[in-house]
Amino acid sequence: MESKNDQSDQHKSLTPKRANACDVLQIVLGTKKHVKVEGDSMNPIIYHGDIVIYKPISNRGFNFQQGDIVIAKLHETFRSILIINRIKEITPNGFDLRGENEDNSIDSRHHGLIPHNDIIGIVEKIISTDK
């Protein structure tokens, strides 16, 4: 079983990797999900066009850590979008999420704290599409 520090260190040090057969199988079985990145808010860690593999989570019982990279729902006027940001701070009222590229990031500086229930996954792997 991973300790809190092992879990947090894993997400702080994500580097682009290639998908393997196990990743593909987990996506097909539904234990992992993937999303194609649009935008530059997480540069230089995650780039436009990269594929992010994430573990879907329910907030009950998951031990989030400052520094984790998460997938969250952001509710706009007529739609919800998914954002990928790093947890800067955890409060009883929600998460302060920030992009790595502050000049080009939609995050808590614009939308306030993200409610706990709007965190849908934690990033486990980045697949770089850069050739």
C-alpha positions in Angstrom: 0.0 0.0 0.0 1.3 3.5 -0.9 1.9 6.0 1.8 0.7 9.5 1.6 4.1 10.7 0.7 4.6 8.1 -2.1 1.2 9.0 -3.5 2.0 12.7 -3.5 5.5 12.3 -4.9 4.1 10.3 -7.8 1.9 13.1 -8.9 4.4 15.9 -8.3 7.0 14.2 -10.6 4.8 13.2 -13.5 6.8 13.0 -16.7 5.6 12.1 -20.2 5.5 8.4 -20.8 4.4 6.0 -23.5 1.2 4.0 -23.0 1.6 0.3 -22.6 -0.7 -2.6 -23.0 -1.7 -2.4 -19.3 -2.8 1.2 -19.7 -4.9 0.3 -22.7 -6.5 -2.6 -20.9 -7.4 -0.4 -17.9 -9.0 2.2 -20.1 -11.1 -0.5 -21.9 -12.1 -2.0 -18.6 -13.0 1.4 -17.2 -10.7 1.5 -14.3 -8.8 4.3 -15.9 -9.9 7.1 -18.3 -8.2 9.3 -20.7 -8.6 12.8 -22.1 -6.8 14.7 -24.9 -5.5 18.0 -23.6 -6.6 21.3 -25.2 -4.7 24.4 -24.3 -1.5 25.4 -22.6 -2.4 25.9 -19.0 -0.2 23.1 -17.7 3.0 23.9 -19.8 5.8 22.8 -19.3 4.5 19.6 -17.8 1.5 18.9 -20.0 1.2 20.2 -23.6 -1.7 20.8 -26.0 -2.4 17.6 -27.7 -1.0 15.3 -25.0 -3.1 12.4 -23.7 -3.6 12.3 -20.0 -4.5 9.0 -18.3 -6.4 9.5 -15.0 -7.9 7.4 -12.3 -11.6 8.3 -11.8 -12.2 8.9 -8.1 -15.0 9.5 -5.7 -14.0 12.1 -3.2 -15.1 9.9 -0.3 -12.0 8.3 1.1 -9.4 9.7 -1.4 -6.6 11.4 0.3 -5.7 14.4 -1.9 -2.4 16.1 -1.4 -1.1 19.5 -2.2 0.7 19.2 -5.5 -1.5 16.5 -7.0 -2.6 17.1 -10.6 -6.3 16.5 -10.9 -9.1 16.6 -13.5 -12.1 18.8 -12.4 -15.4 19.8 -13.8 -15.7 23.6 -14.2 -19.3 24.8 -14.5 -19.8 27.6 -17.0 -23.1 29.3 -17.9 -24.3 26.9 -20.5 -21.9 23.9 -20.1 -19.4 22.1 -18.0 -15.8 21.7 -19.1 -13.0 19.6 -17.8 -9.8 21.3 -16.5 -6.5 19.9 -15.6 -4.7 21.8 -12.7 -2.5 21.2 -9.7 -3.9 21.4 -6.2 -2.3 24.5 -4.6 -4.4 24.3 -1.4 -7.1 22.1 0.2 -9.7 23.9 2.3 -13.0 22.7 3.9 -14.8 24.7 1.2 -13.0 23.3 -1.8 -9.7 23.1 -3.7 -7.5 26.0 -4.9 -6.4 24.7 -8.3 -3.7 26.4 -10.4 -2.2 25.8 -13.8 1.5 25.7 -14.3 1.3 28.4 -16.9 -0.3 31.2 -14.9 -0.6 33.5 -17.9 -2.6 31.0 -19.8 -4.6 29.1 -17.2 -8.3 29.0 -16.2 -8.2 28.1 -12.6 -9.2 29.2 -9.1 -7.9 32.7 -9.6 -10.8 33.2 -12.0 -13.5 30.9 -10.7 -12.8 30.6 -7.0 -12.5 27.4 -5.0 -13.5 24.2 -6.9 -16.0 22.2 -4.9 -14.7 18.8 -3.6 -17.4 16.9 -5.6 -16.2 18.5 -8.9 -12.8 16.7 -8.7 -13.4 13.7 -11.0 -9.9 12.1 -11.3 -6.3 12.2 -10.5 -3.7 12.2 -13.3 -1.5 9.2 -13.3 0.3 9.3 -16.7 1.0 11.8 -19.5 1.4 10.5 -23.0 3.3 13.0 -25.0 2.2 13.5 -28.6 5.4 15.4 -29.4 7.3 13.4 -32.0 
